[in-house]
């Protein structure tokens, strides 16, 4: 009987060892799963933070975007008003342009004397299907504050302003 008792004791001890080993492995498994979940959560949080940072940077870039050719041209256009025979007219100075233009409407309304263009040329605008020929020129005396000047301009139908001045 002694042997039998000890064998039962060994069986119980074995069962206790297996059970405690299983419990330890399960605890370790739970810890690993928790660590894995924590790492996933941390990566997800870091990704959200990076996305927010990128979005914030994009928002700042919208307000402070680097200059492109289009932006540079916009910065090089100066819009003001001038006086021609005591009439107020709109004037744009464009540093990207090399020609001076006057509006056909302005020339007609102010009865300015037209001169034939020595070398007529055609312009083609992207938003229009027809060519515009510059056949005439006009000398325009204008003033901006105390500054007074006279320029020779090609006459074109324009809606954006009365006078468009390019680089000298």
C-alpha positions in Angstrom: 0.0 0.0 0.0 2.8 2.3 0.6 3.9 2.1 -2.9 0.4 2.8 -4.0 0.1 5.9 -1.9 3.3 7.2 -3.1 2.3 6.5 -6.7 -0.9 8.5 -6.0 1.2 11.2 -4.4 3.5 11.2 -7.5 0.5 11.4 -9.7 -0.9 14.3 -7.8 2.5 16.0 -7.7 2.8 15.4 -11.5 -0.7 16.9 -12.0 0.3 19.8 -9.8 3.5 20.3 -11.7 1.7 20.2 -15.1 -1.0 22.5 -13.8 1.4 25.0 -12.4 3.5 24.8 -15.5 0.4 25.4 -17.6 -0.6 28.3 -15.4 2.9 29.8 -15.7 2.9 29.3 -19.5 -0.5 30.9 -19.7 0.6 33.9 -17.6 3.6 34.3 -19.9 1.4 34.0 -23.0 -1.0 36.7 -21.5 2.0 38.9 -20.8 3.3 38.5 -24.4 -0.1 39.2 -25.8 -0.4 42.3 -23.7 3.0 43.5 -24.8 2.1 42.8 -28.4 -1.1 44.7 -28.0 0.8 47.5 -26.3 3.3 47.7 -29.2 0.4 47.7 -31.7 -1.3 50.5 -29.8 2.0 52.4 -29.6 2.6 52.0 -33.4 -1.0 53.1 -34.1 -0.6 56.1 -31.8 2.8 57.0 -33.4 1.3 56.8 -36.9 -1.6 59.0 -35.9 0.8 61.5 -34.4 2.9 61.4 -37.6 -0.2 61.9 -39.7 -1.3 64.9 -37.6 2.2 66.3 -37.9 2.2 65.9 -41.7 -1.3 67.4 -41.8 -0.1 70.3 -39.7 3.0 70.8 -41.9 0.8 70.7 -45.0 -1.4 73.4 -43.5 1.6 75.6 -42.7 2.9 75.0 -46.2 -0.4 76.2 -47.7 0.1 79.5 -45.9 3.8 79.6 -46.5 4.2 77.7 -49.7 7.5 78.0 -51.6 7.4 80.1 -54.6 6.8 78.5 -58.0 6.9 80.2 -61.3 3.2 81.0 -61.1 3.6 82.5 -57.6 6.7 84.5 -58.7 4.8 86.0 -61.5 1.9 86.9 -59.2 4.4 88.6 -56.8 5.9 90.5 -59.7 2.6 92.1 -60.8 1.9 95.5 -59.3 -1.6 96.9 -59.6 -2.3 100.6 -59.1 -4.3 103.5 -60.6 -3.0 106.4 -62.7 -4.3 109.6 -64.2 -4.6 110.2 -67.9 -6.1 113.6 -68.8 -7.5 113.8 -65.3 -9.3 110.5 -65.8 -8.5 107.7 -63.3 -7.4 104.5 -65.1 -6.2 101.1 -63.9 -2.6 100.2 -64.5 -0.6 97.0 -64.0 3.1 96.7 -63.9 4.3 93.2 -64.9 8.0 92.5 -64.5 7.6 89.3 -66.6 6.3 91.2 -69.6 8.5 93.1 -72.1 5.7 95.0 -73.9 3.4 97.9 -73.0 -0.3 97.5 -73.9 -3.3 99.8 -73.8 -6.9 98.8 -73.8 -8.8 99.5 -77.0 -11.7 100.8 -74.9 -9.5 103.3 -73.1 -8.1 104.6 -76.4 -11.5 105.0 -77.8 -13.0 106.7 -74.7 -10.2 109.1 -74.3 -9.9 109.8 -78.1 -6.2 109.2 -78.1 -4.3 109.5 -81.4 -3.4 106.1 -82.8 -0.2 105.5 -84.8 0.3 102.6 -87.2 2.4 99.8 -85.7 5.8 99.6 -87.6 5.8 95.8 -87.3 2.3 94.4 -86.7 2.2 91.0 -85.0 -0.4 88.5 -83.9 -1.1 87.3 -80.3 -2.9 84.0 -79.5 -4.4 83.5 -76.1 -5.0 80.1 -74.8 -8.6 80.7 -73.7 -9.6 82.1 -77.1 -9.7 80.5 -80.5 -8.7 83.5 -82.5 -5.5 85.5 -83.0 -5.4 89.2 -82.0 -3.4 91.4 -84.3 -1.7 94.4 -82.9 -1.9 96.9 -85.8 -1.8 100.2 -83.9 0.2 102.0 -81.1 -0.5 105.0 -79.0 1.6 107.4 -76.9 0.1 107.7 -73.5 1.0 110.4 -70.9 0.1 109.3 -67.4 0.9 110.2 -63.9 1.0 108.3 -60.6 1.1 110.9 -57.8 3.9 113.3 -58.6 5.5 110.9 -61.1 4.7 111.7 -64.8 5.8 109.7 -67.8 4.9 109.0 -71.5 5.0 105.5 -72.9 4.4 104.0 -76.3 1.9 101.1 -76.0 0.5 98.6 -78.4 -3.3 98.7 -78.6 -5.2 95.4 -77.7 -8.6 94.5 -76.5 -8.1 94.0 -72.8 -10.5 93.7 -69.9 -8.0 93.3 -67.0 -6.8 96.9 -66.9 -6.5 100.0 -69.0 -2.7 100.0 -69.2 -0.3 97.1 -68.9 3.4 98.1 -68.5 6.2 95.6 -68.9 9.9 96.0 -68.2 11.6 99.0 -69.9 
